[in-house]
Amino acid sequence: MKIVSFAVLAASTLLSAVVSFAQLSPAAPSAANDPVHPQGTNLGIYAFSARCASCHDSHKAGVPDRYELNRFTAEDIFKSVTDGSMKQYAQDLTDIQKRVMAVYVAGRPFGSSPAGDAGNMANRCKATVPKAASREGDWNGWGISLDNARFQQTTSITAENVAKLKLKWAFGFPNGNSAYAQPTVVHGRIFVGADTGYVYALDADSGCIYWSFRANAGVRTAVSVGDGKESRAKQVAYFGDIKGNVYAVDAGTGRKLWMVRADTHPLTRITGAPVLYKGTLFVPIASLEESGGGNANYPCCTFRGSVAAYQAASGKLLWKTHTIAEEPHPVKKTSIGTQLWAPAGAGLWSSPTIDVKRGALYVATGNGYTEPAAPETDAIMAFEMKTGKRLWSRQMLANDHYVRDCPGKYRPNVTLSQKSETCPDTLGPDVDFGNSPILRDLSDGRSLIVIGQKDGNAWALDPDKQGELVWNRQLTASFENGGGGMQWGSAADKKSVYFPVTRGGAKFGMAAVKLATGEVEWRANPPLGAQAPATVIPGVVFSAASAGVLHAYATADGRSLWSFNTSQSFETVNQVEAKGGGMGGASGPVIVGGMLFVTSGSSDLFGGPQRGNVLLAFGLE
């Protein structure tokens, strides 16, 4: 039997869960109004975990798991249940239901092939010769530097001329549904991923396209580019996809050099950008197990976050260390016989931070999936770069055991007809870390690790004292009173750290805090909030709002200097229909020379009106 056909053997029962789940959770988005880009991909995760995981996650001989199934496009899966040998199992399903399942299994929206291929685009670059190596002022990877400060010190944009930024060109991701990847700019060439699974190399000046590479699933991470002396390439581009694969491709041609599977857990994903340092690639590993773990039939939960170190030239695994030291073990069975496991969680959603001076690597962990949450959840952790040995761990919030779609104090709108026994008895607030740790040296010789948390807390830790707390500042109302915090990324210059706040009453938007003391210097309150990672240059800090507006503030006092509404349609250089939307994902503005680059339309799992598919390039007038 073909793998595509086997993938939908239980399609009838699988897709019925989409409808039933939508009825159980009133807050869940609907997929019924968009036959091209179905919303509610998360419903597919829930349904698959409930109806298909017992077979496809069983590791039985001849049974493809979710990792193997995502090698097929959404079109492949849809064709199999519509016109293929599995048609008989899906006769009672609507096209929308089939599409929702197909998008989840494939890990990318419809239209990912061949429309997204560079060969089918109208704006091909004339030159194919790779440009020179990285130069000062390039933005390489997620945080521009190893300390993840998101501080661009070399640019011609200033507080005096930032108001002259104008849109120069736009590039549309063909059939994209969520523009959630941050661009990398290395010596005049842009590298950027798309939710369709394509990675593109574009010219920074004009937006013309050099090449495209098709990964096995959507690419949300920023790309890290390095010297390829030992890799049969002048330069190599490294990235991960949302199905847990890590790639190395020739940065000049897009030719694949190697690919590895970062973790065997079927719900593994990579959202944080890999970091390259002296021939070693450090990869953070997360998962979406919490999205389906609340179903009564799912054996919740067994995933543990980890960081892996690979030989950059070959992809050989050098070491891999789990965030939770204890291995998952069976704890009990539910009344219907579902085996439960613990501990689990502490995924790594953000890019690691490299401390060259101390030979350490810092990561920020996610919440726990099982109760009680392991002590490594919602924590800042340090590992030895050479060996992966754990150096220290500092938990910032205990007992954050959270599984999506479980009712509880922090999910008052979730009303399951019968609470699943796989849910925690007491649901945690889900206020883990999406920020990367920022490492900064102060003028007095001290060093600090600063970071923002989803509950509105800003933290500063001492890396020389096992992560000892230096200062803490609550920047919003308490989470229990409807507050919220820093979702995906903060930024810091030499004196201050800038926290984009998701929500929190009248004080949402942006907060500037003194690095040394934690004292709040100023607040900026855009009308539509802020959520995407901040970016700072001398005199200006940029922040993108979840509603699609990009803002620039003066670092001196927080006054507004410039803004641009990206939530609109754009004429693109590659003649692809494109629009901007929400900017609440894990990507922020990238600044190189006199240009600013940003993706718009981050909707990720849930689709909705804020989705989009555009990369925008701004330049000084």
C-alpha positions in Angstrom: 0.0 0.0 0.0 1.3 3.5 -0.8 2.2 5.7 2.1 -0.1 8.4 1.0 -3.0 6.0 1.0 -2.1 4.6 4.4 -1.9 8.1 5.8 -5.7 8.5 5.4 -6.8 5.0 6.3 -8.8 6.4 9.2 -9.8 9.6 7.5 -13.5 9.3 8.3 -13.0 9.1 12.0 -10.1 11.6 11.9 -12.1 14.4 10.2 -15.2 13.9 12.2 -13.1 15.1 15.2 -12.7 18.5 13.5 -16.4 19.1 13.7 -16.8 17.7 17.2 -13.8 19.6 18.6 -15.1 22.9 17.2 -18.4 22.3 19.0 -16.6 21.5 22.2 -14.5 24.7 22.1 -16.5 27.8 21.2 -13.3 29.8 21.0 -11.8 27.6 18.3 -11.6 29.2 14.9 -13.7 27.9 12.0 -12.3 26.3 8.9 -15.5 26.5 6.9 -15.1 29.7 5.1 -11.8 29.3 3.2 -11.3 26.4 0.8 -7.8 27.5 -0.2 -6.2 28.2 3.1 -8.2 26.4 5.8 -8.1 27.9 9.2 -8.0 25.9 12.4 -4.9 23.8 11.6 -4.7 23.2 15.3 -8.0 21.2 15.0 -6.1 18.8 12.7 -3.5 18.3 15.4 -6.2 17.6 18.0 -8.1 15.2 15.7 -4.9 13.4 14.6 -3.9 12.9 18.2 -7.3 11.6 19.1 -8.0 9.3 16.2 -4.8 8.4 14.5 -1.9 8.6 16.9 -2.5 5.1 18.3 -1.5 3.8 14.9 0.8 6.3 13.4 2.8 7.0 16.6 3.1 3.3 17.4 6.4 2.8 15.6 5.0 -0.4 14.1 6.8 -1.9 11.1 5.3 -0.5 7.8 3.3 2.2 9.6 4.5 5.7 8.6 4.6 8.2 11.5 3.9 11.9 11.3 7.4 12.6 10.3 7.2 10.3 7.3 3.8 11.5 6.3 4.9 15.2 6.1 7.1 14.4 3.1 3.9 14.6 1.0 2.2 17.9 0.1 -1.3 18.8 1.1 -2.3 18.2 -2.6 -1.0 14.6 -2.3 -3.0 13.9 0.8 -6.1 15.6 -0.5 -5.9 13.7 -3.8 -5.6 10.4 -2.0 -8.8 10.9 -0.1 -10.7 12.5 -2.9 -9.8 10.6 -6.1 -7.3 8.0 -4.9 -7.5 4.5 -3.3 -8.6 5.9 0.0 -11.7 7.6 -1.4 -14.0 5.1 0.2 -12.9 6.2 3.7 -13.7 9.8 3.2 -17.0 9.8 1.2 -18.9 11.5 4.0 -16.4 14.3 4.5 -16.6 17.8 3.0 -13.8 19.2 1.0 -13.0 21.6 3.8 -12.6 18.8 6.3 -10.3 16.9 3.9 -8.2 20.1 3.4 -7.8 20.8 7.1 -6.5 17.3 7.6 -4.2 17.5 4.6 -2.7 20.8 5.7 -1.9 19.4 9.1 -0.4 16.2 7.8 1.7 18.0 5.2 2.9 20.7 7.5 2.3 23.4 4.9 -0.7 25.0 3.0 -2.0 24.1 -0.4 0.0 25.5 -3.3 3.4 24.9 -1.8 4.5 23.2 -5.0 5.2 24.0 -7.8 4.0 27.6 -7.5 6.6 28.5 -4.9 9.5 27.3 -7.0 11.9 30.1 -8.1 11.9 28.7 -11.6 8.2 29.7 -11.9 8.8 33.3 -10.8 9.0 36.4 -13.0 11.8 38.2 -11.1 14.8 35.9 -11.5 18.1 37.5 -10.8 20.5 37.7 -13.8 23.6 36.9 -11.8 23.9 33.5 -10.2 27.5 33.8 -8.8 27.4 33.8 -5.0 28.2 37.1 -3.4 31.1 37.6 -1.0 31.2 36.4 2.6 29.5 38.2 5.5 30.5 41.8 6.2 30.1 44.1 9.1 26.5 45.3 9.4 24.9 42.1 8.1 22.1 40.6 10.0 22.9 36.9 10.3 20.5 34.6 12.2 17.8 35.6 14.7 19.5 38.0 17.1 22.2 39.5 14.7 24.9 38.6 17.3 25.7 35.7 19.6 24.3 37.5 22.6 20.8 37.8 20.9 20.5 41.5 21.8 18.9 42.4 18.5 21.1 45.5 18.5 22.2 46.7 15.0 25.0 49.2 15.6 26.0 49.7 11.9 23.2 51.5 9.9 22.6 54.8 8.2 19.1 54.9 9.7 18.9 57.4 12.6 16.3 59.0 14.9 16.6 62.1 12.6 15.9 60.4 9.3 13.8 57.3 10.3 10.6 59.2 9.3 11.9 59.1 5.7 11.6 55.3 5.5 9.6 54.3 2.4 8.5 51.0 1.0 11.0 50.0 -1.8 9.7 46.6 -2.8 7.6 43.7 -1.7 7.9 40.0 -2.3 5.0 37.6 -2.1 5.3 34.1 -0.8 3.2 32.1 -3.4 0.1 30.6 -1.7 1.5 31.4 1.7 -0.8 31.5 4.7 1.4 32.8 7.5 4.5 34.9 7.0 6.2 33.9 10.2 9.9 33.6 9.4 12.4 36.4 10.0 14.7 37.2 7.1 18.5 37.0 7.3 20.6 39.4 5.2 24.2 38.5 4.4 26.2 40.7 2.1 23.4 41.8 -0.1 21.5 38.6 -0.2 18.3 37.8 1.8 17.5 34.3 3.0 13.9 33.8 4.2 11.7 30.8 4.8 7.9 30.4 4.2 5.1 28.3 5.7 4.9 26.6 2.4 8.2 24.9 3.1 10.2 27.0 0.7 13.4 28.9 1.6 14.3 31.8 -0.8 17.5 33.6 -1.6 16.7 37.2 -2.8 18.7 40.2 -3.8 18.4 42.8 -1.0 18.4 45.8 -3.3 15.8 44.7 -5.8 14.0 41.6 -4.4 14.9 39.5 -7.5 15.2 35.8 -6.7 18.3 33.7 -7.0 17.0 30.3 -5.9 14.4 28.4 -3.9 14.8 25.3 -1.7 11.8 23.1 -0.8 12.0 21.7 2.7 9.7 18.9 4.1 7.5 21.3 6.0 7.1 25.0 6.8 10.2 27.0 7.8 9.6 29.3 10.6 13.2 29.8 11.8 15.6 32.5 10.8 18.5 31.3 8.6 22.0 31.2 9.9 24.8 31.5 7.3 28.4 30.5 7.7 31.6 29.7 5.9 31.4 26.4 4.0 35.1 25.5 3.7 34.5 21.9 4.7 31.0 21.7 3.1 31.6 21.7 -0.7 30.2 25.3 -0.7 31.6 28.8 -0.2 28.8 29.6 2.2 26.2 27.4 3.9 22.6 28.3 5.0 21.3 26.5 8.1 17.6 26.3 9.3 14.9 24.1 10.7 11.3 23.3 9.8 8.1 22.8 11.9 8.4 19.0 11.6 11.7 18.8 13.4 14.2 18.6 10.5 17.5 20.5 10.3 19.0 21.5 6.9 22.2 22.7 5.5 22.1 24.1 1.9 24.6 25.8 -0.4 23.9 29.5 0.2 25.0 30.2 -3.4 22.8 27.7 -5.2 20.2 26.3 -2.8 21.6 22.8 -3.2 21.0 20.5 -0.2 24.1 19.5 1.6 22.6 17.5 4.5 19.4 17.0 6.5 18.9 15.4 9.9 15.9 14.7 12.1 16.4 16.5 15.3 14.2 14.3 17.5 12.1 11.1 16.9 9.1 12.4 18.8 6.3 12.8 16.1 5.3 16.2 17.3 8.8 17.8 17.3 9.2 21.2 15.7 11.9 23.8 15.4 10.9 27.4 15.7 14.0 28.9 17.3 16.8 29.7 14.8 19.9 27.4 14.9 23.1 29.2 16.0 26.4 28.7 14.3 29.7 29.1 16.2 33.1 27.9 15.1 32.0 24.9 13.1 29.2 23.8 15.4 25.5 24.3 14.9 23.4 24.5 18.0 19.7 23.7 17.5 16.8 24.3 20.0 14.0 21.7 19.9 10.3 22.2 20.8 7.0 20.4 20.1 3.3 20.8 19.8 2.4 17.9 22.1 0.5 20.1 24.4 -1.9 20.9 21.5 -3.4 17.4 21.4 -2.5 16.2 24.9 -5.9 17.1 26.4 -7.7 14.5 24.4 -8.9 11.5 26.4 -7.4 9.0 23.9 -3.9 10.6 23.7 -1.2 9.1 26.0 0.0 12.4 27.4 2.9 13.2 27.5 6.4 12.1 26.5 8.2 15.0 24.8 11.1 16.7 26.5 12.8 19.8 25.1 16.4 19.6 24.2 19.3 21.4 22.6 21.5 19.5 20.0 25.0 20.3 18.7 25.9 19.2 15.2 29.1 19.3 13.2 28.2 22.1 10.7 30.1 20.5 7.8 28.5 17.1 7.9 25.4 17.2 10.2 27.0 14.7 12.6 25.5 14.8 16.1 28.1 15.9 18.6 25.9 16.0 21.7 22.2 16.4 22.7 21.0 17.3 26.1 17.4 17.3 27.3 16.1 20.2 29.3 14.2 17.8 31.7 16.8 15.4 33.2 14.3 12.7 34.2 13.1 10.4 31.4 9.3 10.1 30.9 7.9 7.0 32.5 4.3 5.5 32.8 2.5 6.9 35.8 -1.1 5.7 35.5 -4.0 4.7 33.2 -7.2 6.6 32.8 -10.6 5.0 33.3 -10.7 4.2 29.5 -7.3 2.7 29.5 -5.2 5.5 28.1 -1.6 5.3 29.5 -0.3 8.5 31.0 3.3 9.5 31.2 5.5 12.1 33.0 7.5 14.3 33.1 7.2 16.2 29.8 7.5 19.7 28.4 10.2 22.4 28.7 10.5 22.8 24.9 12.9 25.4 23.5 10.9 27.9 21.3 13.6 30.5 20.9 17.2 30.7 19.6 20.0 29.8 22.0 22.5 32.4 23.3 26.2 31.9 23.1 28.5 33.1 25.9 32.0 32.8 24.4 33.7 34.2 27.6 32.2 31.5 29.8 32.0 28.7 27.2 28.3 28.5 27.9 25.1 28.3 26.0 21.8 29.7 27.5 18.3 28.7 26.6 14.8 29.6 27.9 12.3 26.8 28.4 8.6 26.3 27.9 5.9 25.1 30.3 5.3 21.5 31.5 2.8 19.2 29.9 2.3 17.0 33.0 1.5 17.6 36.6 3.5 18.5 38.6 5.6 20.5 36.1 9.3 19.5 36.1 11.7 22.0 37.8 13.3 22.7 34.5 10.1 24.2 33.0 9.7 28.0 32.6 13.4 28.3 33.3 16.6 29.8 32.1 19.3 27.1 31.7 23.0 27.1 31.0 24.9 24.3 29.2 28.6 23.8 28.5 29.1 24.5 24.8 31.7 21.7 24.2 29.9 18.9 25.9 26.3 19.8 26.5 26.8 19.3 30.3 24.2 21.1 32.3 25.8 24.0 34.3 22.8 25.5 36.1 19.0 25.9 35.8 16.9 28.8 37.3 13.2 28.3 37.3 11.2 31.5 37.1 7.7 30.0 37.7 6.8 26.6 39.2 3.7 24.5 38.5 3.0 25.8 35.0 1.5 22.5 33.8 -0.5 23.4 30.8 -2.2 21.4 28.0 -4.2 23.2 25.3 -8.0 22.7 25.2 -8.2 21.7 28.9 -10.6 23.7 31.1 -9.3 25.6 34.0 -8.8 28.9 35.8 -6.8 30.3 32.9 -9.1 28.9 30.2 -12.6 30.0 31.4 -14.0 29.8 27.9 -13.1 26.2 27.4 -16.0 24.0 28.4 -15.5 20.4 27.5 -18.6 18.2 28.0 -16.4 15.9 30.1 -13.0 16.9 31.3 -10.4 14.5 30.0 -8.4 12.6 32.5 -5.3 13.5 30.5 -5.7 17.1 31.6 -3.8 18.5 34.6 -6.0 18.7 37.8 -5.0 22.3 38.0 -4.3 24.0 34.7 -1.3 26.2 34.7 -1.3 29.8 33.2 0.9 28.9 30.1 3.4 31.7 30.7 6.6 30.1 29.5 9.4 31.7 27.6 9.3 32.6 23.9 12.0 35.2 24.3 15.7 34.3 23.8 18.0 35.2 26.7 19.9 38.4 26.1 23.5 38.5 27.3 24.9 42.0 28.0 28.1 43.4 29.6 27.7 46.5 31.8 30.1 49.4 32.0 31.2 48.2 35.5 32.4 44.9 34.2 29.4 42.8 35.3 27.3 40.7 32.9 23.6 40.1 32.9 21.2 37.7 31.3 18.0 39.7 30.7 14.7 38.2 29.4 11.0 38.9 29.2 8.3 36.3 30.1 4.8 35.8 28.9 3.3 36.9 32.3 4.7 40.4 32.0 7.8 39.8 34.2 11.2 41.1 33.1 14.2 39.3 34.7 17.9 39.9 35.0 20.2 37.1 36.1 23.9 36.8 37.0 25.7 34.3 34.7 28.6 34.2 37.1 26.4 33.1 40.1 24.5 30.2 38.7 21.7 32.5 37.3 21.2 34.3 40.6 18.4 36.9 40.4 19.7 40.5 40.1 16.4 42.3 39.5 12.8 41.7 38.5 10.2 44.0 37.1 6.5 43.3 36.5 5.7 45.4 33.4 1.9 44.7 33.2 -1.0 44.0 35.4 -0.7 40.5 37.0 -1.5 37.7 34.7 -4.4 36.6 37.0 -6.0 40.1 36.4 -5.9 39.9 32.7 -2.3 41.0 32.2 0.1 39.7 29.6 3.7 40.0 28.8 6.6 39.5 26.3 5.8 36.8 23.8 8.7 36.4 21.3 11.6 38.7 21.7 13.1 41.8 23.4 16.1 43.9 22.4 18.9 45.7 24.3 21.5 48.3 23.5 24.4 49.2 25.9 22.2 50.9 28.5 18.6 49.8 28.2 16.5 46.7 27.4 13.3 47.1 25.4 10.3 44.9 26.1 7.4 44.7 23.6 4.4 43.9 25.8 1.5 41.9 24.4 -1.3 43.3 26.6 -1.8 44.7 30.1 -4.4 47.4 30.3 -3.2 51.0 29.7 0.5 50.0 29.9 0.8 47.8 26.9 3.0 48.4 23.9 6.7 48.9 24.8 8.7 49.4 28.0 12.3 50.7 28.2 14.1 49.5 31.3 17.6 50.3 32.6 19.9 47.3 32.2 21.8 47.8 35.4 18.8 48.4 37.8 15.6 47.3 36.1 14.2 50.8 36.6 11.4 51.7 34.0 12.6 54.6 31.9 9.5 55.1 29.7 6.5 53.4 28.2 5.0 53.8 24.7 1.4 52.8 24.1 0.5 52.2 20.5 -3.3 51.8 20.0 -3.1 48.2 18.8 -0.5 46.7 21.2 2.8 45.0 20.4 4.0 41.5 20.3 6.6 40.8 17.7 10.3 40.9 18.7 11.8 44.3 19.1 14.9 45.6 17.2 17.1 48.5 18.3 19.6 50.7 16.6 21.4 53.8 18.0 18.6 56.2 18.9 15.6 54.1 17.6 13.8 51.0 18.7 11.3 49.2 16.4 8.4 47.1 17.4 5.6 45.4 15.3 2.1 45.2 16.6 -0.1 42.1 16.4 -2.6 44.1 14.3 0.1 44.6 11.6 1.5 48.1 12.4 5.2 48.6 12.5 6.4 51.3 15.0 9.6 53.3 15.6 10.3 55.0 18.9 13.0 57.2 20.2 15.2 55.3 22.6 15.6 58.5 24.6 12.0 59.0 25.6 9.7 56.7 23.7 8.1 59.3 21.5 6.8 58.0 18.2 9.1 58.6 15.2 7.5 56.6 12.4 4.9 53.9 11.8 3.6 51.9 8.8 0.5 49.8 8.5 1.4 46.5 6.8 -2.1 45.0 7.0 -2.9 45.7 3.3 -2.4 44.4 -0.2 0.9 45.0 -2.0 2.1 44.9 -5.6 5.1 42.5 -5.6 8.2 42.2 -7.6 7.5 38.5 -8.3 3.9 39.3 -9.4 2.4 37.2 -6.7 -0.8 38.3 -5.0 0.2 39.3 -1.5 -1.0 41.0 1.6 0.3 41.8 5.1 -1.5 41.0 8.3 -0.6 40.2 11.9 2.9 40.7 13.1 2.7 38.7 16.4 5.0 35.8 15.5 8.6 35.0 16.2 10.0 37.4 13.6 11.0 41.0 14.0 12.4 43.8 11.8 15.9 43.3 10.4 18.0 46.3 9.6 21.1 46.3 7.3 22.7 49.5 5.9 19.9 51.9 5.1 17.3 49.2 4.7 14.7 47.6 6.9 13.2 44.2 6.1 10.2 42.5 7.8 7.6 39.8 7.1 4.0 40.5 7.7 1.0 38.1 8.1 2.0 35.8 11.0 -1.0 33.6 11.8 0.7 30.3 12.4 -1.7 27.7 13.7 -5.0 29.5 13.6 -5.2 31.4 10.4 -7.8 34.1 10.6 -8.0 37.7 9.3 -4.4 38.5 10.4 -2.8 36.0 8.0 -0.6 37.2 5.2 2.2 36.3 2.8 4.6 39.2 2.2 8.2 40.3 2.8 8.6 44.1 2.8 11.7 46.1 2.1 11.9 49.7 3.3 14.7 52.2 2.5 15.5 55.8 3.2 13.8 58.2 0.9 
